[in-house]
Each structure stands twice: as C-alpha cells, then as structure tokens.
Amino acid sequence: MKAMQITRPNRGFSLLELLVTLAILGVLAGGALQLRELAVQRSKEQDLRSALRDIREAIDAYKRASDGGRLAKAADASGYPRQLSELVDGVVDARNPRAAKIYFLRRLPRDPMAQASLPADQTWGLRSYDSPPDAPRAGADVFDVASMSERLGLNGRPYNGW
C-alpha cells in the first residue's frame, strides 16, 4: 500500500514569519532614528563650535585693533567691544576717520542651540572683561560669548561651558 502524501498549497507567509519580519524592521527603524538624532546633534555641535570660534576671533581682532590705536577708546575702557553688534556694524578707523569703517564680522552667527525665533545677538550669553571666569556676567563690554543652553553635549559638558 502506498502512503498518501498530503500537500498543502503555498499560500504565503505564516503569521509567525510576518511577526518576526516586523520585529526586525522595528529594531532597524529604531536604530536608524537614533542615528539620525545623533547626526543632527553632532551637526548642531559643529555649528556651535564654528560660531564660537568666529565670534571669539572677531572679539580678539577688535581688541588687537583697539590696542594698536586703530579704534578710539576711553582711557578707562578695556578695549573690547561694548556690544556684539559693533563687530558687524563696523567701527570708525581712528587713524583715518574718512576711510571706510573697520568690520570684524560679515554677520553675527546665531547659537544653534537657541530658539529660532530670537535674533542672533540675543542667543548668546555675554561675559564682560571684569567678570570672573567661574561666574560670567554681562557688563560694560563683551570679553567672551557662550551658549545659553544648559543641555549636555555629546562630550558630557554643558553647551554653556564650551
């Protein structure tokens, strides 16, 4: 006697196969989302480093021009700009007042960690020359700038401490 062979027609994937496939896709999508968020944060941090470098270099150039006699300053002034807008708006050359102004920045970069609705000059925390490094505060001039964000960067340090 011949054994009868029962064959089932292939109707597609079983429920178990579909669930395993969906679980794998979910894990992959979750990993891709985390990588995307990490890439966005890295990009913002790079923009922050670049903006801080540009502003700080402009502040230092202003100070060098002031110390070199190219900018008029009061005897009791530190030689740093009174506000960030002076770096963009330009300052009259004390050696040649009829010449074009001296500009230190084309535009003021904004803090990428700040709210997008704020103007660029209001996104930065300012430190004056006479404020201590451990307790920076605004004052009569702009000695340094920092982000006002208290979030932690990928390096574990808060953005306002960069």
Secondary structure, 3 states (H helix, E strand, C coil): CCCCCCCCCCCCCCHHHHHHHHHHHHHHHHHHHHHHHHHHHHHHHHHHHHHHHHHHHHHHHHHHHHHCCCCCCCCCCCCCCCCCHHHHHCECCCCCCCCCCECCCCCCCCCCCCCCCCCHHHCEEEECCCCCCCCCCCCCCCCEEEECCCCECCCCCEHHHC
